[in-house]
Amino acid sequence: MHFEVLGEITRVEVIAVGRSIRLLPLLRKRYGSGRWRKLKGHATVRLADGSVRVAEVHWFEAHGIGKRKMRIKRFLD
């Protein structure tokens, strides 16, 4: 699903860190080693059809690498 995050992501929580991340080998191979964390938060997103909704988004992040593999988990509105 293609989408664009509008504004800031709020209510950010860490879900998993380090070896507890299932995709850790893939993240290290594709983006490099780092202190990988899986996070979730609430954001206003614009979907491919142009509609704007509030959603819970999940992503992976490492210092110096940034946000990767962001996806919408559920809609909140």
C-alpha positions as CSV (number, residue, x, y, z in Angstrom):
1,M,0.0,0.0,0.0
2,H,1.5,3.3,-1.1
3,F,1.0,6.2,1.3
4,E,2.6,9.5,2.4
5,V,2.9,10.5,6.1
6,L,1.5,14.0,6.7
7,G,3.0,15.9,9.7
8,E,4.6,14.2,12.7
9,I,4.2,10.7,14.0
10,T,2.9,10.8,17.5
11,R,2.6,8.3,20.4
12,V,5.8,6.6,19.3
13,E,6.5,3.3,21.2
14,V,9.4,0.8,20.8
15,I,8.1,-2.7,20.1
16,A,11.3,-4.6,19.8
17,V,15.1,-4.1,19.9
18,G,18.0,-6.1,18.6
19,R,17.7,-9.9,18.3
20,S,14.0,-9.9,19.2
21,I,13.3,-8.4,15.7
22,R,12.3,-11.2,13.3
23,L,13.6,-9.5,10.2
24,L,17.0,-8.5,11.7
25,P,19.1,-10.5,9.3
26,L,17.3,-9.0,6.3
27,L,17.6,-5.4,7.7
28,R,21.4,-5.9,8.3
29,K,21.9,-7.4,4.8
30,R,19.9,-4.8,3.0
31,Y,20.7,-1.6,5.0
32,G,23.7,-2.3,7.1
33,S,24.4,-3.1,10.7
34,G,23.2,-0.8,13.4
35,R,21.1,-0.8,16.6
36,W,17.8,-1.7,14.9
37,R,14.5,-1.0,16.7
38,K,10.9,-1.7,15.6
39,L,8.6,1.2,16.5
40,K,5.0,2.1,16.2
41,G,3.1,5.3,16.3
42,H,0.0,7.3,15.1
43,A,0.2,9.4,12.0
44,T,-2.1,11.2,9.5
45,V,-1.5,9.6,6.1
46,R,-2.5,10.3,2.5
47,L,-3.4,7.1,0.6
48,A,-2.8,6.5,-3.1
49,D,-6.4,7.3,-3.9
50,G,-6.0,10.8,-2.3
51,S,-8.0,10.1,0.9
52,V,-6.5,11.3,4.3
53,R,-6.8,9.0,7.3
54,V,-5.4,8.5,10.8
55,A,-3.4,5.2,11.0
56,E,-1.2,3.2,13.2
57,V,2.1,2.8,11.4
58,H,5.0,0.4,12.1
59,W,8.6,0.8,10.9
60,F,12.2,-0.2,11.6
61,E,14.8,2.4,12.5
62,A,18.6,2.5,13.2
63,H,20.8,5.4,14.2
64,G,22.5,6.8,11.1
65,I,20.3,4.8,8.8
66,G,16.8,6.2,9.5
67,K,13.3,4.9,9.0
68,R,12.9,1.9,6.8
69,K,10.0,-0.5,5.7
70,M,7.2,1.7,7.0
71,R,3.7,0.2,6.8
72,I,0.2,0.8,7.9
73,K,-1.0,-1.6,10.5
74,R,-4.5,-0.4,11.1
75,F,-6.7,2.7,10.6
76,L,-7.8,4.5,13.7
77,D,-10.7,6.7,12.3
